Amino acid sequence: MEKWENFDLDDASMWPKDCKIALQEPNVDDRGSIQSLVNFPVKNISLISSVKGSVRSNHYHLTDWHYMYVLSGSFDYYFRPTDSNEQLQKVRFVKGELVFTPPMEDHATVFKEDTVLIVMSRHPRGTQEVYEADVKRVILIDPKNPPLE
């Protein structure tokens, strides 16, 4: 498939309206189960591990969006609309939960324990330069002084 990187995935009406996504019921039989995570086209799937107490993100994306599924561990997800004065919202995510981040949403993650995530996103992540072209850094959570609770 040529030029798949340029395929348009920008129909915002199809995006979730809330950051915490209810998963479909898994298909279970005597062999085990199959849990669908995202039934929507994506261009990148990454595995991210983070150590307890670390802070990631502290940015927003101009056009990218992503889903994060928690394989193990837990984190606090802080977010608000970009360029707003709204108070930060916080949602705790634990193993088996899925979060959606749309474009133009400031977000930061604070890892409450060692955590492993699968991240599925709109943009391919071929190089760090491509990724950084869509990211704008903000400091929502001070990495040197993250919330302890």
VEXTILO-594257 format. One record per residue: residue in one letter; chain; x, y, z of N, C-alpha, C in turn. Coordinates in steps of 0.1 Angstrom, whole numbers, plus 5000, padded with zeros to 4 digits. Atoms other than C-alpha are relative to their C-alpha. Layout:
residues N
+------+-----+------+------+------+-------+-------+-------+------+------+------+
| type | mol | n_xx | n_yy | n_zz | ca_xx | ca_yy | ca_zz | c_xx | c_yy | c_zz |
+------+-----+------+------+------+-------+-------+-------+------+------+------+
|    A |   A |    X |    Y |    Z |     X |     Y |     Z |    X |    Y |    Z |
...
+------+-----+------+------+------+-------+-------+-------+------+------+------+
end
This chain:
residues 149
+------+-----+------+------+------+-------+-------+-------+------+------+------+
| type | mol | n_xx | n_yy | n_zz | ca_xx | ca_yy | ca_zz | c_xx | c_yy | c_zz |
+------+-----+------+------+------+-------+-------+-------+------+------+------+
|    M |   A | 5008 | 4988 | 5000 |  5000 |  5000 |  5000 | 5009 | 5012 | 5000 |
|    E |   A | 4991 | 4988 | 5001 |  5017 |  5032 |  4988 | 4994 | 5012 | 5007 |
|    K |   A | 5004 | 4987 | 4994 |  5015 |  5065 |  5007 | 4990 | 4998 | 5011 |
|    W |   A | 5010 | 5003 | 4989 |  4995 |  5049 |  5036 | 5002 | 5011 | 5011 |
|    E |   A | 4998 | 4989 | 4989 |  5011 |  5076 |  5059 | 4991 | 5012 | 4998 |
|    N |   A | 5008 | 4988 | 5003 |  4990 |  5102 |  5041 | 4985 | 4997 | 5000 |
|    F |   A | 5015 | 5003 | 5000 |  4956 |  5084 |  5045 | 4994 | 5008 | 5011 |
|    D |   A | 5007 | 4991 | 4991 |  4932 |  5107 |  5063 | 4992 | 4993 | 5011 |
|    L |   A | 5007 | 5006 | 4988 |  4921 |  5097 |  5098 | 4994 | 5011 | 5009 |
|    D |   A | 5004 | 4989 | 4993 |  4907 |  5130 |  5108 | 4985 | 5003 | 5002 |
|    D |   A | 5014 | 4998 | 4998 |  4870 |  5125 |  5111 | 4997 | 5001 | 5015 |
|    A |   A | 5001 | 4998 | 4986 |  4866 |  5140 |  5146 | 4987 | 4995 | 5005 |
|    S |   A | 5013 | 5005 | 4995 |  4830 |  5129 |  5148 | 5000 | 4986 | 5004 |
|    M |   A | 4999 | 5014 | 4997 |  4842 |  5093 |  5151 | 5009 | 4998 | 5013 |
|    W |   A | 4992 | 5001 | 4988 |  4865 |  5101 |  5181 | 4992 | 4999 | 5012 |
|    P |   A | 5007 | 5001 | 4987 |  4855 |  5093 |  5217 | 4998 | 5014 | 5005 |
|    K |   A | 5003 | 4987 | 4994 |  4839 |  5122 |  5236 | 5006 | 5001 | 5014 |
|    D |   A | 4994 | 5000 | 4987 |  4855 |  5112 |  5269 | 5014 | 4994 | 5000 |
|    C |   A | 4986 | 5005 | 5000 |  4891 |  5104 |  5279 | 5000 | 4985 | 5004 |
|    K |   A | 5000 | 5014 | 4996 |  4882 |  5071 |  5296 | 4990 | 4992 | 4991 |
|    I |   A | 5007 | 5007 | 5010 |  4870 |  5046 |  5270 | 4995 | 4987 | 5006 |
|    A |   A | 5006 | 5013 | 4995 |  4846 |  5017 |  5279 | 5004 | 4990 | 4989 |
|    L |   A | 4996 | 5010 | 5009 |  4860 |  4986 |  5263 | 4988 | 4991 | 4997 |
|    Q |   A | 5010 | 5010 | 5004 |  4837 |  4962 |  5244 | 5002 | 4987 | 5009 |
|    E |   A | 4999 | 5013 | 4993 |  4830 |  4929 |  5261 | 5009 | 4991 | 4992 |
|    P |   A | 4991 | 5009 | 5007 |  4857 |  4904 |  5252 | 4993 | 4988 | 4995 |
|    N |   A | 5005 | 5013 | 5005 |  4850 |  4873 |  5231 | 5007 | 4989 | 5008 |
|    V |   A | 4994 | 5010 | 4991 |  4855 |  4844 |  5255 | 4995 | 4986 | 4996 |
|    D |   A | 5004 | 5014 | 5002 |  4855 |  4807 |  5248 | 5010 | 4991 | 5007 |
|    D |   A | 4991 | 5009 | 4993 |  4874 |  4776 |  5260 | 5015 | 5002 | 4997 |
|    R |   A | 4986 | 4997 | 5004 |  4906 |  4788 |  5243 | 5006 | 5012 | 5007 |
|    G |   A | 4996 | 4987 | 4994 |  4907 |  4821 |  5262 | 4991 | 5011 | 4996 |
|    S |   A | 5008 | 4989 | 5004 |  4896 |  4855 |  5252 | 5007 | 5009 | 4990 |
|    I |   A | 4995 | 4989 | 5009 |  4900 |  4883 |  5226 | 4994 | 5013 | 5004 |
|    Q |   A | 5005 | 4987 | 4995 |  4897 |  4918 |  5239 | 5004 | 5011 | 4989 |
|    S |   A | 4998 | 4989 | 5010 |  4893 |  4945 |  5211 | 5003 | 5012 | 5008 |
|    L |   A | 4996 | 4988 | 4993 |  4910 |  4977 |  5221 | 4995 | 5012 | 4992 |
|    V |   A | 5003 | 4988 | 5009 |  4906 |  5001 |  5191 | 4995 | 4994 | 4987 |
|    N |   A | 5005 | 5003 | 5013 |  4883 |  4995 |  5161 | 4999 | 5012 | 4991 |
|    F |   A | 4998 | 4987 | 5008 |  4896 |  5025 |  5142 | 5014 | 4999 | 4994 |
|    P |   A | 4986 | 5001 | 5006 |  4925 |  5028 |  5118 | 5010 | 5009 | 5007 |
|    V |   A | 4989 | 4993 | 4994 |  4958 |  5038 |  5133 | 5013 | 4998 | 4991 |
|    K |   A | 4987 | 5001 | 5008 |  4993 |  5043 |  5119 | 5012 | 4996 | 5008 |
|    N |   A | 4988 | 5004 | 4992 |  5015 |  5035 |  5148 | 4994 | 4993 | 5012 |
|    I |   A | 5003 | 5006 | 4987 |  5014 |  5011 |  5177 | 5014 | 4999 | 5007 |
|    S |   A | 4987 | 5000 | 4992 |  5041 |  5015 |  5204 | 4998 | 4994 | 5013 |
|    L |   A | 5000 | 5005 | 4987 |  5049 |  4998 |  5236 | 5009 | 5009 | 5008 |
|    I |   A | 4992 | 4991 | 4992 |  5060 |  5022 |  5263 | 5000 | 4995 | 5015 |
|    S |   A | 4999 | 5003 | 4986 |  5073 |  5014 |  5297 | 5005 | 5012 | 5008 |
|    S |   A | 4997 | 4988 | 4992 |  5076 |  5040 |  5325 | 5002 | 4995 | 5014 |
|    V |   A | 4997 | 5003 | 4986 |  5091 |  5038 |  5360 | 4992 | 5008 | 5010 |
|    K |   A | 5007 | 4993 | 4989 |  5073 |  5047 |  5392 | 5006 | 5014 | 5002 |
|    G |   A | 4996 | 4987 | 4996 |  5074 |  5084 |  5399 | 5003 | 5009 | 4988 |
|    S |   A | 4996 | 4992 | 5012 |  5082 |  5094 |  5363 | 4988 | 5008 | 4994 |
|    V |   A | 5010 | 4992 | 5007 |  5063 |  5121 |  5343 | 5003 | 4999 | 4985 |
|    R |   A | 4999 | 5000 | 5015 |  5057 |  5118 |  5306 | 4990 | 5010 | 4995 |
|    S |   A | 5009 | 4991 | 5008 |  5039 |  5139 |  5280 | 5004 | 5014 | 5003 |
|    N |   A | 4998 | 4986 | 4998 |  5037 |  5175 |  5293 | 5000 | 5007 | 4986 |
|    H |   A | 5000 | 4995 | 5014 |  5027 |  5184 |  5257 | 4985 | 5000 | 4995 |
|    Y |   A | 5012 | 5003 | 5008 |  4999 |  5186 |  5232 | 5004 | 4997 | 4986 |
|    H |   A | 4998 | 5003 | 5014 |  4996 |  5175 |  5196 | 4992 | 5009 | 4992 |
|    L |   A | 5008 | 4991 | 5009 |  4986 |  5198 |  5168 | 4990 | 4992 | 4992 |
|    T |   A | 5009 | 5008 | 5008 |  4970 |  5170 |  5147 | 4999 | 4986 | 5005 |
|    D |   A | 5000 | 5014 | 4996 |  4979 |  5137 |  5163 | 4990 | 4997 | 5011 |
|    W |   A | 5008 | 5005 | 4989 |  4956 |  5117 |  5186 | 5005 | 4986 | 5003 |
|    H |   A | 4995 | 5013 | 4997 |  4963 |  5085 |  5205 | 4991 | 4994 | 5011 |
|    Y |   A | 5006 | 5009 | 4990 |  4948 |  5057 |  5226 | 5011 | 4994 | 5008 |
|    M |   A | 4990 | 5007 | 4991 |  4968 |  5043 |  5256 | 4993 | 4990 | 5008 |
|    Y |   A | 5006 | 5011 | 4993 |  4959 |  5009 |  5269 | 5010 | 4995 | 5011 |
|    V |   A | 4991 | 5003 | 4989 |  4974 |  5000 |  5303 | 5001 | 4984 | 5001 |
|    L |   A | 4997 | 5014 | 4999 |  4990 |  4965 |  5302 | 5002 | 4996 | 5015 |
|    S |   A | 4997 | 5002 | 4986 |  5003 |  4968 |  5338 | 5003 | 5013 | 5006 |
|    G |   A | 4997 | 4988 | 4992 |  5007 |  4994 |  5365 | 4988 | 5010 | 5000 |
|    S |   A | 5010 | 4990 | 4999 |  4988 |  5027 |  5369 | 5007 | 5014 | 4998 |
|    F |   A | 4995 | 4986 | 5001 |  4991 |  5064 |  5362 | 4988 | 5010 | 5001 |
|    D |   A | 5010 | 4989 | 5000 |  4973 |  5097 |  5367 | 5002 | 5008 | 4987 |
|    Y |   A | 5001 | 4993 | 5013 |  4963 |  5114 |  5335 | 4995 | 5014 | 5002 |
|    Y |   A | 5004 | 4986 | 4998 |  4961 |  5152 |  5337 | 4998 | 5006 | 4986 |
|    F |   A | 5003 | 4995 | 5014 |  4945 |  5171 |  5308 | 4991 | 5013 | 5001 |
|    R |   A | 5009 | 4989 | 5002 |  4927 |  5203 |  5297 | 5002 | 5004 | 4985 |
|    P |   A | 4999 | 4995 | 5014 |  4920 |  5220 |  5263 | 5012 | 5009 | 4999 |
|    T |   A | 4988 | 4991 | 5003 |  4951 |  5237 |  5248 | 4995 | 5014 | 5000 |
|    D |   A | 5002 | 4985 | 5000 |  4953 |  5275 |  5253 | 4988 | 5004 | 5008 |
|    S |   A | 5011 | 4996 | 4991 |  4926 |  5274 |  5280 | 5005 | 5003 | 5014 |
|    N |   A | 4997 | 4997 | 4986 |  4926 |  5286 |  5316 | 4993 | 4990 | 5009 |
|    E |   A | 5007 | 5010 | 4992 |  4906 |  5256 |  5327 | 5009 | 4993 | 5009 |
|    Q |   A | 4992 | 5007 | 4990 |  4917 |  5238 |  5358 | 5003 | 4986 | 4994 |
|    L |   A | 4997 | 5013 | 5004 |  4935 |  5206 |  5351 | 4991 | 4989 | 5005 |
|    Q |   A | 5008 | 5011 | 4995 |  4914 |  5175 |  5353 | 5010 | 4988 | 5002 |
|    K |   A | 4991 | 5012 | 4997 |  4929 |  5142 |  5366 | 4991 | 4988 | 5000 |
|    V |   A | 5006 | 5013 | 4999 |  4918 |  5106 |  5360 | 5011 | 4990 | 5002 |
|    R |   A | 4991 | 5011 | 4997 |  4935 |  5076 |  5374 | 4997 | 4988 | 4990 |
|    F |   A | 5001 | 5012 | 5009 |  4941 |  5047 |  5349 | 5008 | 4989 | 5006 |
|    V |   A | 4994 | 5012 | 4995 |  4949 |  5012 |  5359 | 5000 | 4989 | 4990 |
|    K |   A | 4999 | 5012 | 5009 |  4956 |  4978 |  5343 | 4986 | 4997 | 4994 |
|    G |   A | 5012 | 5004 | 5007 |  4930 |  4970 |  5316 | 4991 | 5012 | 4996 |
|    E |   A | 5008 | 4988 | 5004 |  4918 |  5006 |  5310 | 5006 | 5007 | 4988 |
|    L |   A | 4996 | 4994 | 5012 |  4920 |  5027 |  5279 | 4997 | 5015 | 5000 |
|    V |   A | 5002 | 4985 | 5000 |  4924 |  5065 |  5275 | 5002 | 5005 | 4986 |
|    F |   A | 4999 | 4993 | 5013 |  4919 |  5087 |  5244 | 5004 | 5014 | 5002 |
|    T |   A | 4995 | 4986 | 5000 |  4938 |  5119 |  5238 | 4998 | 5006 | 4986 |
|    P |   A | 5002 | 4993 | 5013 |  4925 |  5142 |  5210 | 5011 | 5010 | 4997 |
|    P |   A | 4991 | 4989 | 5003 |  4946 |  5168 |  5192 | 4996 | 5012 | 5009 |
|    M |   A | 5002 | 4987 | 4993 |  4949 |  5202 |  5210 | 4995 | 4998 | 5014 |
|    E |   A | 5003 | 5002 | 4986 |  4946 |  5187 |  5245 | 5013 | 4999 | 5007 |
|    D |   A | 4988 | 5001 | 4991 |  4974 |  5195 |  5270 | 4998 | 4988 | 5008 |
|    H |   A | 5001 | 5012 | 4991 |  4982 |  5163 |  5288 | 5013 | 4996 | 5006 |
|    A |   A | 4988 | 5005 | 4993 |  5007 |  5148 |  5312 | 4996 | 4987 | 5007 |
|    T |   A | 5002 | 5012 | 4993 |  5010 |  5114 |  5328 | 5010 | 4999 | 5012 |
|    V |   A | 4991 | 5002 | 4989 |  5024 |  5107 |  5363 | 4998 | 4985 | 5004 |
|    F |   A | 5001 | 5015 | 4998 |  5032 |  5070 |  5369 | 5001 | 4997 | 5015 |
|    K |   A | 5002 | 5003 | 4986 |  5021 |  5057 |  5403 | 5008 | 4987 | 5003 |
|    E |   A | 4992 | 5013 | 4998 |  5041 |  5024 |  5398 | 5006 | 4997 | 4986 |
|    D |   A | 4995 | 5004 | 5013 |  5061 |  5008 |  5371 | 4988 | 4996 | 4991 |
|    T |   A | 5012 | 5001 | 5008 |  5037 |  5008 |  5341 | 5005 | 4997 | 4986 |
|    V |   A | 4998 | 5003 | 5014 |  5036 |  4993 |  5306 | 4987 | 5004 | 4992 |
|    L |   A | 5011 | 4995 | 5009 |  5013 |  5009 |  5279 | 5002 | 4995 | 4986 |
|    I |   A | 5001 | 5001 | 5014 |  5003 |  5001 |  5244 | 4994 | 5013 | 4995 |
|    V |   A | 5005 | 4988 | 5005 |  4999 |  5033 |  5225 | 4997 | 4999 | 4985 |
|    M |   A | 5005 | 5001 | 5014 |  4979 |  5035 |  5192 | 4997 | 5014 | 4995 |
|    S |   A | 5002 | 4985 | 5003 |  4981 |  5068 |  5173 | 4998 | 5002 | 4985 |
|    R |   A | 5004 | 4996 | 5013 |  4970 |  5086 |  5142 | 5012 | 5001 | 4991 |
|    H |   A | 4988 | 4998 | 5009 |  5005 |  5095 |  5129 | 5010 | 4989 | 5001 |
|    P |   A | 4988 | 5010 | 4999 |  5033 |  5071 |  5120 | 5011 | 5007 | 5008 |
|    R |   A | 4989 | 4995 | 4992 |  5063 |  5075 |  5143 | 5013 | 4995 | 4994 |
|    G |   A | 4988 | 5005 | 5007 |  5091 |  5069 |  5118 | 5012 | 5005 | 5006 |
|    T |   A | 4988 | 4994 | 4994 |  5115 |  5093 |  5133 | 4996 | 5010 | 5012 |
|    Q |   A | 5003 | 4991 | 4989 |  5117 |  5115 |  5164 | 4997 | 5014 | 4994 |
|    E |   A | 5003 | 4987 | 5006 |  5118 |  5146 |  5141 | 4986 | 5001 | 4995 |
|    V |   A | 5014 | 5000 | 5005 |  5085 |  5136 |  5125 | 4990 | 5002 | 5012 |
|    Y |   A | 5008 | 4999 | 4988 |  5070 |  5131 |  5160 | 5000 | 5015 | 5006 |
|    E |   A | 4998 | 4987 | 4993 |  5084 |  5164 |  5174 | 4994 | 5011 | 4991 |
|    A |   A | 5006 | 4990 | 5008 |  5070 |  5184 |  5144 | 4985 | 5002 | 5004 |
|    D |   A | 5014 | 4998 | 4997 |  5035 |  5178 |  5157 | 4998 | 5002 | 5015 |
|    V |   A | 5001 | 4998 | 4985 |  5042 |  5182 |  5195 | 5005 | 5014 | 5004 |
|    K |   A | 4997 | 4987 | 4994 |  5042 |  5214 |  5214 | 5002 | 4998 | 5015 |
|    R |   A | 4997 | 5003 | 4986 |  5058 |  5212 |  5249 | 4993 | 5011 | 5009 |
|    V |   A | 5005 | 4992 | 4989 |  5040 |  5226 |  5280 | 5004 | 4993 | 5013 |
|    I |   A | 4997 | 5006 | 4987 |  5047 |  5221 |  5317 | 4987 | 5000 | 5008 |
|    L |   A | 5012 | 5002 | 4991 |  5015 |  5208 |  5334 | 5004 | 4995 | 5013 |
|    I |   A | 4996 | 5007 | 4988 |  5033 |  5187 |  5359 | 5016 | 5001 | 5000 |
|    D |   A | 4986 | 4999 | 4998 |  5068 |  5195 |  5372 | 5007 | 4986 | 5002 |
|    P |   A | 4994 | 5014 | 4999 |  5089 |  5163 |  5365 | 5009 | 4999 | 5012 |
|    K |   A | 4992 | 5001 | 4988 |  5111 |  5172 |  5395 | 4992 | 5000 | 5013 |
|    N |   A | 5008 | 4999 | 4988 |  5082 |  5176 |  5418 | 4986 | 4995 | 4997 |
|    P |   A | 5013 | 5005 | 5003 |  5053 |  5153 |  5407 | 4991 | 4999 | 5012 |
|    P |   A | 5009 | 5002 | 4989 |  5022 |  5150 |  5428 | 5002 | 4986 | 5006 |
|    L |   A | 4997 | 5012 | 4994 |  5027 |  5123 |  5454 | 4987 | 4991 | 5003 |
|    E |   A | 5012 | 5008 | 4996 |  4991 |  5112 |  5462 | 4996 | 4990 | 4989 |
+------+-----+------+------+------+-------+-------+-------+------+------+------+
end
